[in-house]
Amino acid sequence: MGAIKRRTVRIGTRKSRLALVQTNMVAEAIEAVCPEVKCELVPLMTKGDKILKTSLVAFGGKGAFVEEFEQSLLNGDIDLAVHSAKDMPMDLSDGLCIGAVLKREDPRDVFVTVKGRTPERSPRIIGTGSPRRQVQIMERGDVECRLLRGNVDTRLEKLYQKEYDGIILAAAGLNRLGLFNDPRFSFEFLEPEMFIPAGGQGIIAVEAKKGSEVLKILKKLNDKEAERALFAERKVLRLLGAGCTAAVGVYAKEENGTFWMGLMRETKNGLIRRKISGAPEDSMKLAELLVKKGTEGELPAGKAYLVGAGPGNGGLITVKGQQTLKAAEVLVYDRLGSEELLSLVPEDCERIYVGKEAGHHIKKQSEINRILVEKALEGKRVIRLKGGDPFVFGRGGEEIQALTEAGIPYEVIPGVTSAIGALEAAGIPVTHRNIARDFHVFTGHISHEGGEGLSGDYSLYAKLPGTLIFLMGLSNLEEIVKRLIDGGKDGETPAAVVTDGTLSRMRVVRASLKDLPEAVRKAGLTPPGIITVGEVCAFHFTSMVPGVLTGITVGVTGTEAVRGRIISRLSDEGAKTVRAGESLVVRESMERLDQAFADLSRYRWVIFTSRNAVRIFFERMRERRVDLRKLGSLKFAVVGRGTGEYLESVGITPDFIPEEYTTKALADGLVKYLKENGETSGAKTAAANVAYSISSSENVCPCAEAGKFLIPRAKQGSKVLTETLAEQGYAFDDIPIYDILVEQTELARLKTADYITFESGSGVRGFFAGREAEAASLFETVRPVCIGKVTAAVLAEYGVKNALTASDYTADGILEVLLTDRNEITR
């Protein structure tokens, strides 16, 4: 073991009892084959451990249990990470690998019930958060599946406390915890040939850094048969683009020299099961054949489009690029794509942000590839919107390789690369007769393989004629300049840095090559930016006129759709916009809405307080195949013009829109409208309803059963609406159909902002959550801007009372109040 420098091997583990048991199994196995090595367990908390009330589908899937481990491995904080193989994402982070696969435990699922207990309800309530388990158990009939999260002991306790009539767990976990001996429960084993398990179920996989010495130890633990099965199962899942949102099961085993594989997947025509067998050495080929058998006769996959967004300004995208965006069903976009382009996609388009910026990647490239494949295999028109051109350091080729491997058709729509467009906007031509006959474009990224320094031969670059252009290199400007000068480039050569190229907030710094880093530092330029070196940098061929808000930085919060509209309007006037927090719309349980759909005759009005509510309401109608004609006798009220226009897009004209676009105006105005039109309240007294609205937590006003108001809306919806209706004696069902989760932005990144905008009270609460004092102090120097008085009132709850409030609750309203404020400041 002379090659092992460290006598201690640090193994990352989650803190649950099952995770600790599994990690100890690995530690004991290592110490058994290498007595001179001592294992140290390093507990880590993952996103999946922290968020227990939401389905994994809603916040990142299986990768929610892995991301923190991978980062710790790459940072060198741990040497190994132990995973249940079924919880591992399809693609590991660059630089990591599966170092060992332990012998497979029992792969079966187990249906667990309480001994001697007869279900009292119909349908039986089955606990599981897995789409794969849900579709298979529902084949038994008379069952309803509900979300089940938490560790194994917690899940069993919920079953025992009658929250469920039965739950489905993995046999391997129950066995490792010794829970088959619990006398309270009965265990029915579900045979894997029919109730097909998840890929990797029952297998422990050990993840490590590529090239690390510890891989020599792991090689001694590896079980070849389990490894062959795991890699074949993961091959199937990869080819199907199956993440945790997909109802797919795959199982492989070896018996008597034969390699057998079974596949279960949900299709539009119901569940299908396929199987295949052959020689063990052909396991990966068998996986490909199994996928072909499992997709025969289906509708063809969708299509992916790689669209170049151009150099920044939304108006510089190609006409074909615009047309493609307008027909998008799924949009996968990044930070370099102009956010104003979001306004071009349809309202019901699924938007997935995978942005990258220096030092911070929302999604790894392998994850982006998987998303493209997965969404296209759902039969959707998938648009990958990439800054500049897809093939100019955009990794478009890697995405096409993934699409090709999965058999998905694609089309590439070129874009104007920022290497040319941004420099032109700054007045710098990349070529000019008799001065620069050629130009060269390089990446300024740090080399991932080398670990330190820049990739490329700068002594060669320094001797090239014409114009040198470096993309994504502003963070490494000093090193780039040093290497060029060391390579022979004259330090007096004209040079420039351009940030926010083609936008009205564009900034340009020109200097000699040797003085460029200091000039950029003094100007305070930050990535992303373009570095260019050559005689053409002395030209000033520009006629851009600064906008009214040029030099102003605005942090924008909210959902993608609203944020995109605000950014578009502010950018038109020259403001620099930064992401100040993103609101994510997450569905709540649809059980109560489904019950409302079952008897829509009970209602006379449907009230929508947001576009999100309209979208989810009609999406659910389509999912449940509810006939739109059942809405024929209903009237519709909406909170404002935007929500009304969205309702009209599905073919329904609202019957009531308040003059002022607030929940209170909606409530008061609707009550007035009802009385003026002779629509009286239910039989109960207003006083009784007020008492109910104060004491009840069920969000149902028990007035008259006929003629109710149906209010599908956000979980944290304002009480003003329901309290007003209750006071007037109107019956309603207030049904939460979605919640808003806010992804916070580091406050340090917002300290240079002049303004921060808020679109809703929930957005304000999410912005402050867990950092109330620090966030409040930010607004001593940054001015908040709110859409509406209600949002401003929520901000005031945190002690921030200097907000500007838009009277028109739209992106134009935000712009108007900012322009007014700037005019007053400059007087």
C-alpha positions in Angstrom: 0.0 0.0 0.0 3.0 2.3 -0.5 1.1 4.1 -3.2 -1.6 5.2 -0.7 -0.2 8.4 0.8 -3.0 9.0 3.3 -3.6 6.4 6.0 -7.2 7.7 6.5 -9.9 7.5 3.8 -12.7 10.0 4.3 -16.1 8.8 3.2 -19.0 11.2 2.7 -22.4 10.0 4.0 -25.9 11.3 4.5 -27.0 11.3 8.1 -30.0 9.0 7.9 -29.8 5.6 9.6 -29.9 3.7 6.3 -27.1 5.9 4.8 -24.9 5.4 7.8 -25.5 1.6 7.7 -24.5 1.5 4.0 -21.5 3.7 4.5 -20.3 1.5 7.3 -20.7 -1.5 5.0 -18.3 0.2 2.6 -15.9 1.3 5.4 -15.7 -2.3 6.8 -15.1 -3.7 3.4 -12.2 -1.3 2.8 -10.6 -2.0 6.1 -11.0 -5.8 5.5 -9.1 -5.7 2.3 -6.6 -3.0 3.4 -6.0 -3.3 7.2 -3.5 -0.4 7.1 -6.3 2.0 6.0 -8.6 3.6 8.6 -12.0 5.0 7.3 -13.4 8.2 8.7 -17.1 9.0 8.1 -17.9 12.6 7.1 -21.7 13.4 7.4 -23.1 15.8 4.8 -26.6 17.3 4.4 -28.1 17.3 0.9 -30.9 19.3 -0.6 -33.0 16.1 -0.7 -32.6 15.8 3.1 -33.7 19.4 3.7 -36.8 19.5 1.6 -39.2 16.8 2.8 -42.6 18.1 2.0 -42.2 18.3 -1.8 -41.8 15.6 -4.4 -38.3 15.1 -5.7 -39.7 15.8 -9.1 -40.3 19.4 -8.1 -36.8 20.4 -7.0 -34.2 18.5 -8.9 -34.9 14.8 -8.8 -32.4 12.2 -7.8 -29.5 14.6 -8.1 -30.8 16.3 -5.0 -29.1 13.6 -2.9 -25.8 13.8 -4.8 -24.7 17.3 -5.6 -23.2 18.2 -2.2 -21.2 14.9 -2.3 -19.8 15.6 -5.7 -18.7 19.1 -4.8 -17.0 17.8 -1.7 -15.2 15.2 -3.8 -14.0 17.8 -6.3 -12.9 20.1 -3.4 -10.9 17.3 -1.8 -13.0 17.4 1.4 -13.8 13.7 1.1 -12.2 10.8 -0.8 -15.3 8.7 -1.4 -19.0 9.1 -1.5 -21.4 6.2 -0.9 -24.7 6.2 -2.7 -27.7 4.0 -3.3 -27.1 3.5 -7.0 -30.8 4.1 -7.8 -30.5 7.6 -6.4 -27.6 8.6 -8.6 -28.2 10.9 -11.6 -27.4 9.7 -15.1 -24.4 12.0 -15.4 -21.7 12.5 -12.8 -19.7 15.7 -12.5 -16.7 16.1 -14.7 -13.7 14.5 -13.1 -15.7 11.9 -11.1 -16.4 8.2 -11.6 -18.1 5.2 -10.1 -15.1 3.5 -8.5 -16.8 0.4 -7.1 -20.1 -1.4 -7.3 -20.9 -3.7 -4.3 -22.7 -7.0 -4.6 -26.4 -6.5 -5.2 -28.8 -6.9 -2.3 -32.4 -7.9 -2.9 -33.7 -5.7 -5.8 -37.4 -6.1 -5.1 -39.9 -3.6 -3.9 -42.0 -4.4 -0.9 -45.7 -3.5 -0.3 -45.9 -2.8 3.5 -49.2 -2.8 5.4 -50.1 -2.9 9.1 -50.8 -6.4 10.4 -54.5 -7.1 11.1 -55.6 -3.7 9.8 -58.4 -3.7 7.2 -58.5 -0.6 5.0 -61.5 1.5 5.9 -61.5 3.8 2.9 -61.9 3.4 -0.8 -59.8 3.9 -2.7 -56.9 2.7 -0.5 -54.3 5.4 0.1 -50.8 4.2 -1.0 -47.7 6.2 0.0 -45.0 6.6 -2.6 -43.3 9.6 -4.3 -42.0 7.4 -7.2 -43.8 7.7 -10.5 -42.5 4.2 -11.4 -44.1 2.7 -8.3 -47.3 4.7 -8.7 -48.1 3.5 -12.2 -47.4 -0.1 -11.3 -49.3 -0.3 -8.0 -52.3 1.4 -9.7 -52.7 -1.6 -11.9 -54.2 -3.3 -8.9 -57.2 -0.9 -9.0 -59.0 0.9 -6.2 -55.9 2.7 -5.1 -54.8 6.4 -4.8 -51.2 7.3 -4.5 -50.0 10.1 -2.3 -46.6 11.7 -1.7 -44.4 9.9 0.8 -41.0 11.4 1.8 -38.7 11.0 4.8 -36.4 8.3 6.0 -37.5 4.6 6.2 -38.4 4.8 9.9 -40.4 7.9 9.4 -42.3 6.4 6.5 -43.2 3.3 8.5 -44.4 5.5 11.4 -46.7 7.4 9.0 -48.1 4.1 7.8 -48.7 3.0 11.4 -50.4 6.3 12.3 -53.0 5.6 9.5 -51.8 8.3 7.1 -51.7 5.6 4.5 -53.2 2.1 4.0 -50.0 0.8 2.5 -46.6 2.1 1.4 -43.9 0.8 -1.0 -40.3 0.5 0.1 -37.1 -1.1 -1.2 -36.4 -4.6 0.2 -32.7 -3.8 0.4 -33.2 -0.8 2.7 -35.6 -2.7 5.0 -33.2 -5.6 5.2 -30.1 -3.5 5.9 -32.0 -1.8 8.8 -33.3 -5.1 10.2 -36.9 -3.9 9.8 -38.4 -7.1 8.5 -38.5 -8.2 12.2 -40.9 -5.4 13.1 -43.9 -7.3 14.4 -46.3 -4.4 13.5 -46.1 -4.9 9.7 -46.8 -7.3 6.9 -44.5 -7.4 4.0 -45.5 -8.5 0.5 -42.5 -8.9 -1.9 -43.2 -7.7 -5.4 -41.3 -9.9 -7.9 -38.9 -7.8 -10.1 -39.8 -9.5 -13.3 -43.3 -8.0 -13.1 -43.1 -5.1 -10.6 -39.9 -3.8 -12.2 -37.6 -1.9 -9.8 -35.7 1.2 -10.4 -32.4 1.0 -12.3 -29.7 0.3 -9.7 -32.1 -0.7 -6.9 -30.4 -2.8 -4.3 -26.9 -1.8 -5.3 -24.4 0.4 -3.4 -22.1 2.5 -5.6 -19.0 4.2 -4.5 -18.1 7.5 -6.2 -14.5 8.9 -6.4 -12.3 11.3 -8.2 -10.8 10.1 -11.4 -7.1 9.3 -11.1 -7.1 9.2 -7.3 -5.0 6.6 -5.5 -8.1 5.4 -3.6 -9.4 3.8 -6.8 -6.8 1.0 -6.3 -8.6 0.1 -3.1 -12.0 0.3 -4.6 -11.0 -2.1 -7.4 -10.7 -4.8 -4.7 -14.4 -4.3 -3.7 -15.9 -4.3 -7.1 -18.5 -7.0 -8.0 -18.3 -7.6 -11.7 -21.8 -9.0 -12.0 -23.4 -6.1 -10.1 -21.4 -3.7 -12.1 -22.5 -5.2 -15.4 -26.1 -5.1 -14.4 -25.9 -1.5 -13.1 -24.2 -0.1 -16.2 -26.7 -1.8 -18.5 -29.6 -0.5 -16.5 -28.1 3.0 -16.5 -27.6 2.7 -20.3 -31.3 2.1 -20.8 -32.3 5.0 -18.6 -29.8 7.3 -20.5 -31.1 6.3 -23.9 -34.7 6.9 -22.8 -33.8 10.2 -21.2 -35.4 9.0 -18.0 -34.9 11.1 -14.9 -36.9 10.9 -11.7 -39.9 12.4 -13.4 -40.3 9.4 -15.7 -42.2 6.2 -14.8 -39.5 3.8 -16.0 -38.3 0.6 -14.4 -35.4 -1.5 -15.6 -33.8 -4.6 -14.1 -31.0 -6.8 -15.2 -29.7 -10.1 -13.8 -27.5 -13.0 -14.7 -28.7 -16.6 -14.3 -27.0 -19.7 -15.6 -24.7 -17.8 -17.9 -27.6 -15.7 -19.4 -28.0 -12.0 -19.0 -31.7 -11.1 -18.7 -33.2 -7.6 -18.8 -36.7 -6.3 -18.2 -38.2 -2.9 -18.9 -41.4 -1.2 -17.8 -42.3 2.3 -19.0 -45.4 4.5 -19.1 -46.5 5.6 -22.6 -49.5 7.5 -23.9 -51.2 4.2 -24.5 -50.6 2.8 -21.0 -47.8 0.7 -19.5 -45.6 -1.5 -21.6 -43.3 -4.3 -20.4 -40.5 -5.7 -22.6 -37.7 -8.2 -21.9 -34.6 -9.5 -23.6 -31.8 -11.9 -22.9 -28.3 -12.8 -24.3 -24.7 -13.3 -23.3 -23.4 -11.3 -20.4 -20.5 -9.9 -22.5 -23.2 -8.3 -24.7 -24.9 -6.5 -21.8 -24.6 -3.0 -23.3 -25.8 -4.0 -26.7 -28.7 -5.8 -25.1 -29.6 -2.5 -23.3 -29.8 -0.7 -26.6 -32.0 -3.5 -28.1 -34.3 -3.4 -25.1 -34.8 0.3 -25.6 -35.7 -0.3 -29.3 -38.2 -2.9 -28.3 -39.7 -0.6 -25.7 -40.2 2.3 -28.1 -41.5 0.4 -31.2 -44.7 1.7 -32.7 -44.7 4.9 -30.7 -45.2 8.4 -32.0 -41.8 9.8 -33.0 -39.8 11.9 -30.5 -40.0 15.6 -30.6 -37.3 17.8 -32.1 -34.6 19.9 -30.6 -33.5 23.3 -32.0 -30.1 24.8 -31.1 -30.8 28.5 -31.5 -28.1 31.2 -31.4 -29.5 34.2 -29.4 -27.0 36.6 -30.9 -24.5 38.9 -29.1 -27.0 40.2 -26.4 -29.6 42.6 -27.8 -32.8 40.7 -28.4 -33.3 42.5 -31.7 -30.2 40.8 -33.1 -31.5 37.3 -33.1 -32.3 36.0 -36.6 -35.8 36.0 -38.0 -35.8 32.2 -38.0 -34.6 32.2 -34.4 -37.6 34.4 -33.4 -40.0 32.2 -35.3 -38.7 29.1 -33.6 -39.0 30.7 -30.1 -42.6 31.6 -30.8 -43.4 27.9 -31.3 -41.4 26.5 -28.4 -42.9 24.0 -26.0 -39.8 23.7 -23.9 -37.2 26.5 -23.6 -33.7 25.6 -22.2 -31.8 28.8 -21.8 -28.8 30.3 -20.2 -27.5 33.6 -18.8 -25.9 34.7 -22.0 -29.2 34.5 -23.9 -31.0 37.9 -23.7 -33.8 37.5 -21.1 -36.1 39.8 -23.1 -36.3 36.9 -25.6 -38.4 35.1 -23.0 -41.3 37.2 -23.9 -41.4 35.6 -27.4 -42.1 32.1 -26.2 -45.8 31.0 -25.5 -47.1 31.5 -22.0 -47.5 27.7 -21.5 -44.0 27.0 -22.7 -41.9 25.1 -20.0 -38.9 27.2 -19.2 -35.7 25.7 -17.8 -32.9 28.0 -16.7 -29.4 26.4 -17.0 -27.3 29.5 -16.8 -23.6 29.7 -16.3 -21.4 32.5 -15.1 -17.9 32.7 -13.8 -17.5 30.4 -10.8 -21.1 29.3 -10.7 -22.9 26.8 -12.8 -26.7 26.1 -12.3 -26.5 22.9 -14.3 -23.6 20.8 -15.4 -23.3 20.2 -19.2 -24.2 16.6 -18.8 -27.4 17.6 -17.0 -28.3 20.0 -19.8 -27.8 17.2 -22.3 -30.1 14.9 -20.3 -32.8 17.6 -20.1 -32.7 18.1 -23.9 -33.0 14.4 -24.5 -35.7 13.8 -21.9 -37.9 16.6 -23.0 -37.6 15.7 -26.7 -38.5 12.1 -25.9 -41.7 13.4 -24.5 -42.6 14.4 -28.0 -42.0 18.1 -27.4 -40.5 20.9 -29.5 -37.4 21.8 -27.4 -35.5 25.0 -28.0 -31.9 25.3 -26.6 -31.3 29.1 -26.6 -27.6 29.8 -26.4 -25.8 33.1 -26.3 -24.0 34.1 -29.5 -23.7 31.1 -31.8 -24.2 27.5 -30.6 -20.9 26.4 -32.0 -18.6 29.2 -30.9 -17.5 27.9 -27.5 -21.2 27.1 -26.8 -20.7 23.3 -26.4 -23.4 22.8 -29.0 -21.6 19.9 -30.5 -21.8 18.0 -27.2 -25.5 18.6 -27.1 -25.9 17.3 -30.6 -23.9 14.2 -29.8 -26.3 13.4 -26.9 -29.4 14.0 -29.2 -27.9 11.8 -31.9 -27.2 9.0 -29.5 -30.8 9.1 -28.4 -32.1 9.2 -32.0 -33.6 12.6 -31.7 -33.8 14.9 -34.8 -32.4 18.4 -34.4 -31.8 21.6 -36.2 -29.2 24.3 -35.7 -30.1 27.9 -36.2 -27.0 30.1 -36.3 -26.6 33.3 -34.3 -24.3 36.3 -34.5 -21.3 35.5 -32.3 -20.4 38.1 -29.7 -16.8 37.8 -30.9 -18.0 39.9 -33.9 -21.3 41.5 -32.9 -20.3 42.9 -29.5 -17.1 44.4 -30.9 -18.9 46.0 -33.8 -21.4 47.6 -31.4 -18.4 49.0 -29.5 -17.0 50.5 -32.7 -14.3 47.9 -33.2 -14.2 46.1 -36.5 -12.5 42.7 -36.3 -10.9 43.3 -39.7 -9.9 46.4 -41.6 -8.1 46.8 -44.9 -4.3 47.1 -44.7 -4.5 46.8 -40.9 -6.1 43.5 -39.9 -6.7 40.9 -42.7 -7.6 38.1 -40.3 -8.9 37.5 -36.7 -8.5 34.7 -34.2 -11.0 33.7 -31.5 -9.9 31.9 -28.3 -11.5 30.8 -25.0 -10.1 32.5 -21.9 -11.3 29.7 -19.6 -9.0 28.0 -17.1 -8.1 24.5 -18.3 -10.1 21.9 -16.4 -7.6 19.2 -17.0 -4.5 21.2 -16.0 -6.1 22.6 -12.9 -4.0 25.8 -13.0 -3.2 28.4 -15.7 -4.7 28.8 -19.1 -5.0 26.3 -21.9 -3.3 27.0 -25.2 0.1 28.2 -26.5 0.3 31.9 -25.8 3.7 32.2 -27.3 2.1 31.2 -30.6 -0.9 33.4 -30.1 1.3 36.4 -29.5 2.9 36.0 -32.9 -0.4 35.7 -34.9 -1.2 38.6 -37.2 -4.5 40.5 -37.2 -7.0 40.7 -34.3 -6.9 38.4 -31.2 -10.3 37.9 -29.5 -10.7 36.1 -26.1 -14.2 35.1 -25.0 -15.1 34.2 -21.4 -11.6 35.3 -20.2 -12.2 38.5 -18.2 -11.5 36.8 -14.9 -8.1 35.8 -16.3 -7.3 39.1 -17.9 -4.0 39.8 -16.1 -2.7 36.3 -16.9 -3.7 36.5 -20.5 -1.9 39.9 -20.9 1.2 38.6 -19.2 1.4 35.5 -21.4 0.9 37.5 -24.6 3.6 40.0 -23.6 6.0 37.2 -22.5 5.3 35.6 -25.9 6.5 38.6 -27.8 3.4 40.8 -28.2 4.2 44.5 -28.0 2.8 45.9 -24.8 1.8 49.1 -26.6 -0.6 47.2 -28.9 -4.1 48.8 -28.7 -6.5 46.6 -26.8 -10.0 46.7 -25.4 -12.5 45.0 -23.1 -16.3 45.1 -23.9 -19.0 44.1 -21.4 -22.7 43.9 -22.1 -22.0 44.2 -25.8 -24.8 45.5 -28.1 -26.9 46.4 -25.0 -27.6 50.0 -24.1 -25.7 49.5 -20.9 -22.6 48.4 -22.8 -19.2 49.5 -21.4 -16.0 49.7 -23.3 -12.5 50.2 -21.9 -9.6 50.9 -24.3 -5.9 51.0 -23.4 -2.6 49.7 -24.5 -2.2 45.9 -23.9 0.2 46.4 -20.9 -2.2 49.0 -19.2 -5.4 47.1 -19.9 -5.7 45.2 -16.6 -5.3 48.4 -14.5 -7.8 50.3 -16.7 -10.4 47.6 -16.4 -9.9 47.4 -12.7 -10.4 51.1 -12.3 -13.5 51.0 -14.4 -15.0 48.2 -12.3 -15.8 46.0 -15.2 -17.1 42.5 -14.3 -17.6 39.3 -16.3 -18.8 38.3 -18.8 -16.7 40.4 -21.2 -14.7 40.2 -24.4 -11.0 40.9 -24.6 -9.6 42.0 -27.9 -6.0 42.9 -28.9 -4.9 44.5 -32.2 -4.6 47.7 -34.1 -8.3 47.8 -34.9 -9.0 48.5 -31.2 -7.9 52.1 -31.9 -11.1 52.6 -34.0 -14.3 54.2 -32.6 -16.9 53.2 -35.2 -19.9 53.6 -33.0 -23.0 55.8 -32.9 -24.9 54.2 -30.1 -26.9 56.7 -28.0 -27.2 56.1 -24.2 -30.6 55.3 -22.8 -32.4 57.2 -20.1 -31.5 54.6 -17.5 -27.9 54.0 -18.7 -25.6 53.6 -15.7 -28.4 52.4 -13.5 -28.4 48.8 -12.1 -31.7 47.1 -11.2 -32.1 43.8 -9.4 -35.1 42.0 -10.7 -37.0 39.3 -8.8 -40.0 37.2 -9.8 -41.0 34.3 -12.0 -39.3 33.9 -15.3 -42.2 35.3 -17.3 -42.7 38.4 -15.3 -39.0 39.0 -14.8 -38.4 38.7 -18.6 -41.0 41.4 -19.3 -39.5 43.8 -16.8 -35.9 43.1 -18.0 -37.0 43.8 -21.6 -38.5 47.2 -20.8 -35.6 48.3 -18.5 -32.9 47.1 -21.0 -34.6 49.1 -23.7 -33.9 52.3 -21.7 -30.3 51.3 -20.9 -30.5 49.9 -17.4 -28.3 47.1 -16.4 -30.3 44.3 -14.9 -29.2 41.5 -12.5 -31.0 38.5 -11.1 -32.0 39.3 -7.6 -34.0 36.1 -6.9 -36.1 33.7 -8.9 -39.6 32.6 -7.9 -40.3 29.0 -8.9 -43.9 27.8 -9.3 -44.4 24.4 -7.7 -47.7 22.5 -7.9 -49.6 21.6 -4.7 -51.7 18.4 -4.4 -54.4 18.4 -7.1 -56.7 16.2 -5.0 -59.2 19.0 -4.0 -59.1 20.5 -7.5 -60.0 17.1 -8.9 -62.9 16.9 -6.5 -64.1 20.3 -7.7 -63.9 19.1 -11.3 -66.0 16.1 -10.4 -69.0 18.3 -9.7 -68.6 21.7 -11.3 -72.4 22.3 -11.1 -71.9 23.3 -7.5 -70.2 26.5 -8.6 -71.3 29.7 -10.3 -68.0 31.7 -10.3 -64.4 30.9 -10.8 -61.9 33.5 -9.5 -58.3 33.7 -10.8 -55.8 35.9 -9.0 -52.8 35.1 -11.3 -51.7 33.7 -14.6 -50.2 30.8 -12.9 -53.5 29.8 -11.4 -55.1 30.0 -14.9 -52.3 27.9 -16.4 -52.4 25.1 -13.8 -56.2 25.0 -13.7 -56.5 24.3 -17.4 -53.4 22.1 -17.5 -55.1 19.9 -14.9 -58.3 19.9 -16.8 -56.5 18.5 -19.8 -54.6 15.9 -17.6 -57.9 14.7 -16.1 -59.7 14.9 -19.5 -62.4 17.2 -18.1 -64.6 18.5 -20.9 -64.3 22.2 -21.3 -68.1 22.4 -22.0 -68.6 21.8 -18.3 -67.5 25.3 -17.7 -70.3 26.7 -19.8 -72.6 27.8 -17.0 -69.8 29.4 -15.0 -68.7 33.0 -14.8 -65.1 34.1 -14.4 -63.4 36.9 -12.4 -59.7 37.8 -12.7 -57.5 40.1 -10.7 -56.2 42.2 -13.6 -55.7 42.8 -17.3 -52.7 40.4 -17.7 -54.6 37.5 -16.1 -57.6 38.3 -18.2 -55.6 38.2 -21.4 -54.2 34.9 -20.4 -57.7 33.5 -19.7 -58.8 34.8 -23.1 -55.9 32.8 -24.7 -57.7 29.6 -23.6 -60.9 30.8 -25.1 -62.7 32.3 -22.1 -63.5 36.0 -21.8 -63.6 37.2 -18.1 -66.9 38.5 -16.8 -65.3 40.8 -14.2 -62.0 42.6 -14.0 -61.5 45.3 -11.3 -60.5 48.8 -12.2 -57.5 48.6 -9.8 -55.4 45.4 -10.2 -55.2 44.3 -6.5 -56.8 41.4 -4.6 -58.7 43.9 -2.4 -60.1 45.7 -5.4 -61.1 42.3 -6.9 -62.9 41.3 -3.7 -64.7 44.7 -3.1 -65.5 45.2 -6.8 -66.8 41.6 -7.3 -69.1 41.9 -4.3 -70.4 45.2 -5.6 -70.9 43.7 -9.1 -72.7 40.7 -7.6 -75.1 42.8 -5.7 -75.8 45.2 -8.6 -76.6 42.1 -10.7 -78.9 40.5 -8.1 -76.5 37.6 -7.2 -77.3 37.3 -3.5 -75.2 35.4 -1.0 -76.0 32.1 0.6 -78.5 31.4 3.3 -76.1 31.7 6.3 -75.6 35.1 7.9 -72.6 37.2 7.3 -71.7 37.1 11.0 -71.5 33.3 10.9 -69.3 33.4 7.8 -66.9 35.9 9.5 -66.6 33.6 12.5 -65.9 30.7 10.2 -63.3 32.6 8.2 -61.4 33.4 11.3 -61.5 30.0 12.9 -61.3 27.5 10.0 -58.1 26.2 8.4 -59.9 24.2 5.7 -60.3 27.2 3.3 -63.9 26.2 2.7 -66.7 28.5 3.6 -69.7 26.3 4.6 -72.5 28.5 3.2 -74.9 27.2 0.7 -73.6 24.2 -1.3 -75.1 25.4 -4.6 -73.7 28.5 -6.3 -70.3 28.4 -4.6 -67.2 30.4 -5.7 -64.2 28.3 -6.8 -60.9 30.0 -6.0 -57.9 28.0 -7.3 -54.8 30.0 -6.4 -51.4 30.2 -4.6 -51.0 28.5 -1.3 -50.0 31.8 0.3 -52.9 33.8 -1.4 -54.1 36.9 0.3 -56.8 36.4 2.9 -58.5 39.7 1.8 -60.5 37.9 -0.9 -61.9 35.1 1.1 -62.5 37.2 4.2 -64.5 39.8 2.1 -66.6 37.0 0.5 -67.2 35.4 3.9 -68.3 38.7 5.4 -70.9 39.1 2.7 -72.1 35.6 3.1 -70.9 34.1 -0.1 -69.8 30.4 -0.1 -66.5 29.4 -1.6 -63.9 26.7 -2.0 -60.4 28.2 -1.6 -58.1 25.6 -3.1 -54.3 26.0 -3.1 -53.0 24.6 -6.4 -49.4 25.9 -6.3 -46.8 27.4 -4.1 -44.0 29.9 -4.8 -40.5 28.8 -3.8 -37.8 31.5 -4.1 -34.2 30.8 -5.1 -32.3 33.5 -3.3 -29.4 35.5 -4.7 -26.4 36.3 -2.5 -27.0 39.8 -1.0 -23.4 40.7 -1.6 -24.0 40.6 -5.4 -26.8 43.1 -5.0 -25.0 45.8 -3.0 -24.1 47.8 -6.1 -27.7 47.8 -7.4 -29.6 51.1 -7.4 -33.0 49.4 -7.3 -34.6 46.0 -6.7 -38.0 45.2 -8.0 -40.7 42.9 -6.4 -43.7 41.5 -8.2 -45.5 39.9 -5.2 -45.7 39.5 -1.5 -44.6 35.9 -1.7 -41.5 37.1 -3.6 -40.7 39.6 -0.8 -41.1 36.9 1.9 -38.8 34.5 -0.1 -36.2 37.3 -0.5 -36.1 37.9 3.2 -36.5 34.3 4.5 -33.7 33.3 6.9 -31.7 36.5 6.5 -34.2 39.2 7.6 -31.8 41.7 9.3 -29.2 41.5 6.6 -31.7 41.8 3.8 -33.4 44.8 5.5 -30.0 46.6 5.8 -29.5 46.3 2.1 -32.3 48.7 1.5 -30.5 51.5 3.3 -28.7 52.1 0.0 -30.9 50.2 -2.5 -34.4 51.5 -3.3 -37.1 48.8 -3.6 -39.7 49.0 -6.3 -43.0 47.2 -5.9 -45.8 46.2 -8.2 -48.8 47.3 -6.2 -49.6 48.4 -2.7 -50.1 44.9 -1.3 -46.5 44.0 -2.2 -45.2 47.2 -0.6 -47.2 46.4 2.5 -45.5 43.1 2.9 -42.1 44.8 2.4 -43.1 47.2 5.2 -43.5 44.2 7.5 -39.7 43.8 7.4 -39.2 47.5 8.3 -38.6 48.6 4.7 -40.9 51.5 4.1 -39.2 53.5 1.3 -40.5 51.5 -1.6 -41.5 53.1 -4.9 -44.9 51.7 -5.9 -46.1 51.2 -9.5 -49.7 52.4 -10.0 -49.9 50.3 -13.2 -49.2 46.7 -12.1 -47.2 45.8 -15.2 -43.6 46.0 -16.5 -44.5 49.4 -18.0 -45.6 50.5 -14.6 -42.2 49.6 -13.1 -40.4 51.5 -15.9 -42.6 54.5 -15.4 -42.0 54.8 -11.7 -38.2 54.3 -12.2 -38.1 57.1 -14.9 -40.1 59.4 -12.6 -37.7 58.7 -9.7 -34.6 59.3 -11.9 -36.0 62.6 -13.2 -36.5 63.8 -9.6 -33.0 62.8 -8.6 -31.4 64.7 -11.6 -33.4 67.9 -11.1 
